Amino acid sequence: MDIGGAYGGGKAGGAFDLIAFVTRPTVILRAVCWLFAIIVFGCVSSEGWREEANGKEYCIINRDGNACNYAVGIGVIAFLASMGFIAGEYLFEQMSSVKTRKHYVLADLGFSAFWSFLFFIGFCYLTNQWGKADDPPNGEGVNNVQASIVFSFFSIFTWAGCAYFAFLRFKAGVDPSFQSTYESDPSAAQQYSAYPASNDNDQFQEAPFSGQQQQQQQQQQQRADYSQPTY
C-alpha cells in the first residue's frame, strides 16, 4: 500500500490509471463488502418472509420480524456505503486539501469499524434466532437464511479490513513535501501581504527642498569667490 503523499495518496492532479485503481487493495476490499452486502439483505428480503393463511407475513427466523429487518437494514446501508467509499477512493487522489483527506480517512475508519461491529451483532443475533426457529414448510428459504448468516460472518472481517487500511492511512500522516507553504503555515500569506508594495524609484526620490539648498550653496560659493582679493 502506498504511504507516500498525504494519508496514503499521492499528489492531486495526476493522471488516472484505471488498472492501478481497480487493483488497489482498498478498492478490491470495498467491492467484496459490496457483494457480501447484496447477499445478506437480498437473501433475507427475497425468502425470509412467508405469508400465513390470514394474509399476515412473518419472518421465518423464529418469527422474529426484527431479525429479518436487522439483516436487511445493515445489508442495505453497507451496500450504499460500499459504493460511496469506492467513489471516495476515486476522488481521494483528487483531494488537494490535507484536511479533507484527513476527514475522509477518519470517516472511513470510524464507519468501517462500527459496521464491522454491527455485522458481528447481526451474526450472533441471526444465529441465535435461527437455532430456535422451526423448519419452514418444504424447507423454503432455508438456504437463503443460512447464506445471509454466513456472509454476515464474512462481512465482519471485510469491514474490519477496511478499518485497518484506513488506520494505516491515518498512521502514515502527511509527507512534508506534500504540503504547500500556505497550507502548512497559513500565516505565511499574511506575513507577505503585510508589507506594502514598494516602488524601486522611491529610493532615488530626492528629499524636499534639496534642489533649493544646492542652489543657495552654489550662490554662496560664487559670492565667496568674488570677495577674495586678486593679486
Secondary structure as UniProt FT lines:
FT   TURN            7..8
FT   TURN            12..13
FT   HELIX           18..22
FT   HELIX           25..47
FT   STRAND          49..51
FT   TURN            53..54
FT   STRAND          57..59
FT   TURN            60..63
FT   HELIX           65..92
FT   TURN            93..94
FT   HELIX           98..132
FT   HELIX           137..139
FT   TURN            140..141
FT   HELIX           142..172
FT   TURN            176..178
FT   HELIX           181..184
FT   HELIX           187..193
FT   HELIX           200..204
FT   TURN            208..209
FT   HELIX           210..227
//
